[in-house]
């Protein structure tokens, strides 16, 4: 099985220098980027995972229904509940029409053929809005700006844990040059008006489609980094790259991103984004303190008063 190319970096500045759009290495393809707080995480949404760590883990639906029809029905139910709540609150959802509402209000065990493959294009905007408000969907968030991906990798890391025993943060780069030839993985670019945050972040999505629907078809969750077509139908020799950085460097990475104009205030327009910027600043302070404490502990452990 083909695997992503892994590139470890030991400092935040080296990582930023490499992912810079001025680096000609990115001219070899049309790359999009994604940041994650751990290099152990695979490219798979929580709603598509099996077992611990998946969305609603432990619920009867997740525990007993392992079929593709059960998986799609579960995702449909999440969207229905989101849209029903928006209806009750009088909220407008881009892409939500009377036609879509009728289809989604069908019996939960009825799956219209027009919804295959799942998810269908007519639900892309709705799913993007739901994703924006932290409702889990089959979509994975990406950005066309590498520095934005670096920000999200660093901002989502936990600076308060023992950094010596933590996994590294990760920034992924996916070559989408020939995505039109992919069969099950789709690139989704919804209009900028779908979400102010999405526009500010130059955001887009990928989805790994379900192509078969049946109660006897076992659902197999497959991470994007394990899908063969993104490797076999690529233009470059590096279709998928995973760049890693010690979590102890995350505070420095956040600080450098801020100097480049990439922070909570610019990526989340509005008061919420400004508040996030303040929380990021506090996290940087915490991270620097923990990193310095770890260094002091190492120096203390290595000190031998009898050594001359």
matplotlib code that plots the C-alpha trace (Angstrom):
import matplotlib.pyplot as plt

x = [0.0, 1.3, 1.9, 2.4, 5.9, 6.9, 9.1, 10.1, 11.2, 12.8, 12.0, 9.0, 11.0, 12.3, 8.8, 7.5, 10.4, 9.6, 5.8, 6.2, 4.4, 7.7, 9.3, 9.4, 8.8, 5.1, 5.1, 5.2, 1.5, -1.7, -1.4, -3.9, -3.0, -4.4, -3.1, -3.7, -2.6, -1.1, 0.9, -0.8, -4.2, -5.2, -7.1, -10.6, -13.5, -14.8, -18.2, -16.6, -14.3, -15.0, -14.5, -13.2, -12.7, -15.6, -18.5, -21.3, -19.1, -21.0, -24.5, -26.7, -26.6, -22.8, -22.4, -24.7, -25.1, -21.9, -23.5, -23.0, -26.8, -26.4, -23.5, -25.2, -28.4, -26.4, -24.9, -28.3, -29.8, -27.1, -27.9, -31.6, -31.2, -29.0, -31.5, -34.5, -32.8, -32.1, -35.7, -36.9, -34.5, -35.4, -31.8, -31.0, -28.8, -27.3, -28.3, -31.3, -34.4, -37.9, -36.9, -34.0, -36.1, -38.7, -36.0, -34.4, -37.7, -38.4, -38.5, -35.0, -34.5, -35.4, -32.4, -33.3, -31.3, -30.6, -28.4, -25.9, -23.0, -23.1, -22.8, -24.5, -23.5, -26.9, -25.9, -22.4, -23.3, -25.4, -22.6, -20.1, -22.3, -22.8, -19.1, -18.5, -20.5, -18.7, -21.4, -19.6, -19.9, -18.0, -16.1, -12.4, -11.3, -8.4, -7.0, -5.2, -2.8, 0.0, 0.5, -3.2, -2.7, 0.3, -1.8, -4.5, -1.9, -0.3, -3.5, -5.2, -2.2, -2.3, 0.5, -0.1, 0.8, 4.2, 5.7, 8.4, 5.9, 3.5, 3.2, 4.2, 1.8, 1.3, 0.8, -0.5, -0.1, -2.3, -1.7, -5.1, -3.8, -5.8, -8.6, -11.1, -10.0, -10.5, -13.5, -14.4, -12.5, -14.0, -12.8, -15.5, -15.3, -18.4, -19.1, -17.4, -20.7, -21.4, -19.2, -17.2, -14.6, -14.3, -13.6, -11.1, -9.3, -9.3, -11.0, -12.2, -13.1, -12.5, -14.9, -14.5, -17.8, -19.8, -20.7, -22.7, -25.7, -27.2, -27.9, -25.7, -22.8, -20.3, -19.1, -15.3, -14.0, -11.0, -8.7, -7.9, -4.2, -5.0, -7.0, -5.1, -6.4, -4.8, -1.4, -2.0, -3.6, -1.2, 0.9, 3.9, 6.1, 4.8, 1.0, 0.6, 3.1, 3.0, 5.3, 5.7, 7.0, 7.6, 4.6, 7.1, 7.6, 3.9, 4.0, 6.8, 4.9, 1.8, 3.9, 5.5, 2.1, 0.8, 3.8, 2.7, -0.8, -2.3, -4.1, -7.5, -8.6, -7.9, -9.1, -12.3, -13.7, -15.7, -15.5, -15.2, -12.0, -10.5, -11.3, -9.6, -6.5, -6.4, -6.7, -3.9, -1.7, -2.4, -1.6, 1.7, 2.6, 1.7, 3.6, 6.7, 6.6, 6.2, 9.0, 11.3, 10.4, 11.2, 14.6, 15.4, 14.4, 16.7, 19.6, 19.0, 18.9, 22.2, 24.1, 26.7, 28.3, 31.1, 32.0, 35.0]
y = [0.0, 3.4, 5.8, 9.6, 10.9, 11.9, 14.9, 15.7, 19.2, 20.2, 23.9, 26.0, 28.3, 25.4, 24.2, 27.6, 28.2, 24.9, 25.3, 28.9, 29.5, 31.0, 27.5, 26.3, 22.7, 23.6, 24.5, 20.7, 20.3, 22.0, 21.4, 22.0, 21.9, 20.6, 21.0, 18.5, 18.5, 15.0, 13.1, 10.0, 11.1, 9.8, 11.7, 10.6, 12.5, 11.5, 10.6, 8.0, 6.4, 3.1, 2.5, 4.9, 8.4, 8.3, 10.6, 9.3, 6.4, 4.0, 4.9, 1.9, 3.1, 3.1, -0.1, -2.4, -1.2, -1.7, -1.7, 1.0, 1.8, 2.3, 4.6, 6.8, 6.8, 8.0, 10.8, 11.7, 11.8, 14.3, 16.6, 16.3, 17.3, 20.2, 21.5, 20.9, 23.1, 25.8, 25.7, 26.2, 29.0, 30.7, 30.4, 30.4, 27.6, 28.0, 25.2, 24.2, 24.1, 22.8, 19.9, 19.0, 19.2, 16.8, 14.2, 14.5, 14.2, 10.7, 7.7, 7.4, 3.9, 5.1, 6.3, 8.0, 6.7, 10.3, 10.5, 8.0, 8.3, 9.7, 12.6, 14.1, 17.5, 19.0, 18.6, 20.1, 23.6, 22.4, 20.1, 22.9, 25.1, 22.3, 21.7, 25.4, 25.1, 21.9, 19.5, 16.4, 15.5, 13.4, 16.5, 17.1, 20.8, 21.9, 25.3, 26.6, 28.5, 26.6, 29.1, 28.7, 24.9, 25.6, 27.9, 25.2, 22.5, 24.7, 26.2, 22.9, 21.4, 20.9, 22.9, 22.0, 18.3, 16.8, 17.8, 15.2, 12.4, 14.0, 13.1, 15.7, 18.1, 17.5, 19.6, 17.7, 18.6, 16.9, 17.3, 17.9, 18.4, 15.5, 15.3, 15.2, 11.6, 10.4, 8.1, 8.2, 11.2, 14.6, 18.2, 20.5, 24.3, 26.0, 29.7, 32.1, 33.4, 30.0, 30.9, 34.0, 31.8, 29.6, 32.6, 34.1, 30.8, 30.0, 26.9, 23.9, 20.3, 16.7, 13.9, 10.1, 8.9, 5.9, 4.3, 1.2, 1.3, -1.8, -3.4, -6.4, -4.2, -3.9, -0.3, 0.0, 3.4, 4.3, 7.2, 9.6, 8.8, 5.1, 5.7, 4.4, 6.7, 9.8, 8.1, 6.3, 9.3, 12.0, 14.3, 14.7, 12.1, 13.4, 13.2, 13.3, 14.7, 14.7, 17.3, 16.9, 19.2, 18.6, 19.9, 21.9, 24.1, 24.8, 28.1, 29.3, 28.3, 30.2, 33.3, 33.2, 32.7, 35.8, 37.8, 36.7, 37.9, 34.5, 34.4, 34.0, 37.6, 37.2, 33.6, 34.0, 37.5, 39.0, 39.2, 35.4, 35.5, 38.3, 36.3, 33.3, 35.4, 36.3, 32.6, 31.7, 34.3, 32.7, 29.3, 30.6, 31.8, 28.5, 26.6, 28.7, 28.1, 24.4, 24.2, 26.1, 23.9, 20.8, 22.3, 23.2, 19.6, 18.1, 20.4, 19.6, 15.8, 16.0, 18.0, 16.0, 18.0, 15.4, 15.8, 18.0]
z = [0.0, -0.9, 2.0, 2.3, 2.3, 5.9, 6.5, 10.1, 11.1, 14.4, 14.5, 13.6, 11.4, 9.3, 8.8, 7.8, 5.4, 3.7, 3.4, 2.2, -1.2, -2.3, -2.1, -5.7, -4.6, -4.5, -8.2, -9.0, -8.3, -7.1, -3.3, -0.6, 3.1, 6.4, 10.0, 12.8, 16.5, 16.3, 13.7, 15.0, 13.6, 10.2, 7.6, 8.6, 10.0, 13.5, 12.1, 9.8, 12.4, 14.1, 17.8, 20.5, 19.3, 16.8, 17.1, 19.4, 20.3, 22.6, 21.3, 20.1, 16.5, 16.4, 18.5, 16.5, 13.0, 11.0, 7.5, 4.9, 5.1, 8.8, 8.4, 5.8, 7.8, 10.9, 8.9, 7.5, 10.9, 12.1, 9.2, 9.8, 13.4, 12.5, 9.9, 12.2, 14.8, 12.2, 11.2, 14.7, 15.2, 12.0, 10.6, 6.9, 5.7, 2.2, -0.1, 2.0, -0.2, 0.1, -2.3, -0.1, 3.0, 1.5, 0.7, 4.2, 5.9, 4.4, 6.7, 8.3, 6.7, 3.2, 1.2, -2.1, -5.1, -6.0, -2.9, -4.3, -4.1, -0.6, -0.1, -3.1, -4.5, -3.5, 0.2, -0.1, 1.0, 3.9, 5.1, 4.8, 7.1, 9.6, 9.6, 10.3, 13.5, 14.7, 13.6, 12.4, 8.7, 6.2, 5.1, 5.9, 6.2, 4.0, 2.9, -0.1, 2.2, 3.9, 6.7, 7.6, 8.0, 10.2, 12.4, 12.9, 13.7, 16.3, 17.7, 18.3, 20.1, 23.9, 25.4, 29.0, 28.7, 29.1, 25.7, 26.0, 25.7, 23.3, 19.6, 17.0, 15.3, 11.6, 8.4, 5.4, 1.8, -0.9, -4.7, -6.3, -9.9, -11.3, -8.8, -11.6, -12.3, -8.7, -8.4, -4.7, -3.3, -4.2, -3.8, -2.6, -3.1, -1.8, -2.6, -0.3, 1.0, 2.6, 5.6, 6.4, 8.2, 5.1, 2.9, 5.4, 5.6, 1.9, 2.9, 1.0, 1.7, 0.7, 1.1, 0.6, -0.9, -0.1, -3.4, -2.2, 0.1, 1.7, 5.0, 4.1, 2.9, 5.8, 6.1, 6.1, 7.2, 5.1, 5.8, 3.0, 3.3, 2.6, -0.6, -3.6, -6.2, -4.8, -5.3, -8.6, -10.4, -9.2, -11.3, -8.9, -7.2, -3.9, -4.0, -0.2, 2.3, 6.1, 7.7, 11.4, 14.2, 17.9, 19.9, 22.0, 18.9, 18.6, 20.6, 18.4, 15.3, 16.5, 17.2, 13.8, 12.1, 13.9, 12.6, 9.1, 9.7, 10.3, 13.6, 15.2, 14.4, 10.7, 10.2, 12.3, 11.4, 14.2, 18.0, 18.3, 16.3, 18.4, 21.5, 20.0, 19.2, 22.9, 23.9, 21.5, 23.1, 26.5, 25.1, 23.8, 27.2, 28.8, 26.1, 26.5, 30.3, 29.9, 27.3, 29.6, 32.5, 30.5, 29.5, 33.1, 34.2, 31.6, 32.7, 36.3, 35.6, 33.7, 36.3, 38.2, 41.1, 41.2, 37.6, 36.9]

ax = plt.figure().add_subplot(projection="3d")
ax.plot(x, y, z, "-o")
ax.set_aspect("equal")
plt.show()
